[in-house]
Amino acid sequence: MFRARGFAVAAALILLLSRTASAQNPEGATGREAKTAVFAAHDMVVAADPLAAEAGRAILRQGGNAIDAAIATALVLNLVEPQSSGLGGGGFLVFYDAAARKLTTFDGRETAPAATKPDRFLKPDGTPLDFFAAVVGGRSIGVPGYLRMLALAHREHGRLAWKELFAPAIALARDGFPVSDRLHLLLARDPYLPHSDSARGYFYDANGAAWPTGSILKNPALAATLETIAAQGADALYDGAIGRDIVRAVASASPPGDLAAGDLAAYRAKERVALCGAYRDYRICGMGPPSSGAVTMLELLGMLERFPPQALDLTSVAGVHLFAEAGRLAFADRDRYLADTDFVTAPIAGLLDRDYLRQRSLLIDPARDPGVPVAPGEPPEHHAASGDNASPELPSTSHLAIVDRDGNAVSMTVSIENVFGSRVMVDGFLLNNELTDFSFLPDRDGKPVANRVEPGKRPRSAMSPTIIFDHTGALRLVVGSAGGPAIIEDVTKTVIEVLDQHRDLQAAIDLPDIGNRNGVTEIEAGPGADALADGLKARGHDVKIGPHASGLHGIAVTAKGLEGAADSRRDGAANGD
């Protein structure tokens, strides 16, 4: 039996001791306090909040496996990091079964309601809505897939009883948790959440002020919701009273949405084949569509493979230049071709074809940036002509990594999309705005956009939960990130620094984030940024220096044991035994 109340008290004390005294910039790393890697002999949990990581470790200590721990960790994240993920959203889970030596991926991405029409995000004159006009309210809310995904993974691979996995989150929701610096700052800065009738009373005091750092915040509504789901299973949300509450909340939002009871009842999480590819002596695996993460990462790495590892030092001007040029090419292809393959034919094999990648790589000038966006390529077996995607994408999301004592591993990224999602709250949790990940324009230049919105379709995602194996097939790295479309670059940066530069995982994660998504070359603000920018400008780059909101979390298998590393830009933690 899980001692829930004891966990809540002990975990809260752990968290209060681990919080930094000074507020951090929630959208970047400037002035952050560097974290230290945690090493463990048997198992490891890394997540975006210490309470969530502690919940996962508690489940492992109870005899649970990586899937069990992932579910408990994710449920606590729903409570303590409500701006990023939860029951009202979706995600992707990559699972490695060590005994079977088998990878499985689970797709819990949201779907568009059956009533969806192509002009969902267009003004009457046919031009796209402003981003936040589309986000806030009911029209951006997709059918949540998060809980169905967790239930499917648990049914196939869980070890402990479903109900036991909810105990840590229920205890913390009832007893309360300390508001973090980051949550306080995000609440204080958000211009929309204070005007949400459904959310204002929970996140702000009677005077409309965001709860200060350290305030004990209780969520009895979420505790009741979790107790119902723990007892009745995922159907409680999709076919029960919670689902009916969701439908009413979406219909009464301003503006209203069209998510119906039939959409919830029809939703199914999907088990999909992992997408894997080779990079030097490693096998890199992740999610295929509707995630664009693994495809784009493997493209980017595939174009860089012809350069020697020493050329890819991402602290140098030359290395960042090459990384940015490969990013341009990979993101050009992403915007043209990638979407939900249940609806469109994406030339994935062609995009990852070795000859195609070499041809694209030869477009990289080691000395100069072209200064303008590059065109997508024409991979083998691409069929229908399509227009380029037009969806605004902003930082968001949460990632967790787990390895258990049997060697099973989970890399899971979960999201409600923009910070605080649609700003619509129901039964203690926020609802997503994932439909704004579709292209706002259904057609461009007379051609249908692959990522156009359609009934039942899953919006394209940048989430990149990744598991990497060495040449012997041994587990090497479990990694992923938060951060919107930059997730792909941030994870790829980390992979290159660990595999090619042989940096410790914590050092690789904490290196400045950089990249180019076929536009401006972005450099994370911090020491050395100005000198790096000057060197890139001399090569023709248009450079933007600014804060960055990655949330990289990972586990490396090393000679010293499991290295758990949490992004110093956020509140995350690593816990292991």
Steps between C-alpha positions, in 0.01 A plus 500: 500500500638841400523739797363797307483764772848417623628539146338843465656637820847356432500607137394853587793528742737369235370755254526796739863410564578460131344821368738784428442813703500732201248510218614365165402630160224256396568545131876462501822412672663838565615512860403141566664291769679203346382156606725207583456158344370221724648150475327180607578130473159352434230740381436865419212744454549846348209743471418870485420533871658342811162384631428316177843336495455394863159346418656293224778380727247408770317279250828331399573433866158337528597253230356683205670507163586789266146521361348510848744771608436703185126506567542609863755764398280638224197524729695706753627725219134565414462648850829683562575609143143562375614745235670227300312169498226290651171317460375764258784447254695228324846365436730231368668214689797292383552180701793260493428152635844375604405134538344485153754750355205669336395860447136609500358847452164627617318786331273702729483805275173693503257484207285763333125475577271349237340842442831655395506699175802621298436866580522444878781750549419747225340844521198574280736651241696171478810620683631312806384595847754653733657220704345580838162576346511136387648359822282645773158337533328194362589494131862393563411201719566155358382167637744418786710187446724505808300267723417244228872485417598438863228237539607317182867497605404378847271227367779360285805555720408621850582298808321665793125550523369805311349647816831500688661728242260784582574513873788753494311751284178460702685558828676812371180638347317462833781610736648765271836578342724809510461732200832514315675817385434402141128435547460828690673700228305336220173569684598861563596561138215323322254756360219251432472262796383770747196553275405132489187442709586132536865547607528837674380383841760224519810681375445847653396644837185705563680816382605337172866462598693185409572280801851589623791259495479254786122528543340163570256439218235230536291358218212297648322495163794324337532265798136395451553459125806283553322288759219436252741404223706284736188306594320488165783513247549728200138454392403738781636783288396380157156352573410630846416809701845658453455480123160665526659779701763545228235529229307759701816701572599509132150602391480779758850639437550833327513444210329159521636182346333200340652204684214253558436195717534281190852634440609394847335159476664434161854595604762225496868519589717317247794267529737581214825359368802692629686706240871419515803603302878471510738779596865397490514192729171568677135413449270793573132429557192710561146583387384503143212719380295675616821596679755658272769463767682181403477557124638853520769407752616207289505723192705762680745243633513322166608819325770565761642147496736573212685749720752364753382503863754766597339740249172486692614663823191712570694746712690613188392732218582234240299230679195721559513611137483141376222418748297801387542418131385141548211630708389727217481210258332258741233750607427593138415134438303479827277792404426354157451131563431398860153453651269229634568200274153363567388786271792580270781306336827628643819390320678397819717232339596748230584775749732258682648341187879513527551628146234769548659613825841519337360709215338736749818512708701610196286816496668603826771758437748462789590868468174688428134515598267565202325785684157395374272202568594188306257292295384154603656212313338236283558170682445167328139386483342832588164498330252783539602864476429688821530852635729597785365493852379823665452435870644723773691289754602626844693345791302265723488137617678272754732202470595212731753218477507178702718189517402226746717234664410246230637731231159599363488861384236765434544825312172693513404850391161640598331831427195725503679713235530872588566600862170431686353361177160637403464663845185291547499299824269212594496269802840626617699480174558719196392411148742509209522735204670236282287571193709814444783261406314449172577737215268801525497510120348180353643580156803692377580596143203297388625182668359326809724521806588156639442624855161658425225453758254216430247309715666224703850602393792540741697825474867477414727522804866577569511281811810280481515230768817310408680180599849425366695173483868438431642270230453194725133575556556615859295788637705820488277807539141591586423864424238754394393856563231761535514816289270505196655453155847559646465165679645332191811718495549487878486121511725472193750741658513281808541180297789644301677628809470166680575267207749707300660729759483248786367755746324392814124514454451783750763711325347428160151598619623823657696619197330800333217400270545597136334431165341615178150393390546639149501862607708689752782324687411501869753510784411470865594810699792461737878524523662463161179566305620831354830356380322201346252732331779713354668193354174380345418844359837496329378184324179665383260398777212713616536444877260539790623479859238438767382288793415139434237275655632147447416234756752230421496195726693180449682195627835376369631149563864553603788312660408677827139384482185680390556872457181699550505857374231769525500825305640786710258732324206353692402351837572140404678234702654154471443233763641149506607205713 
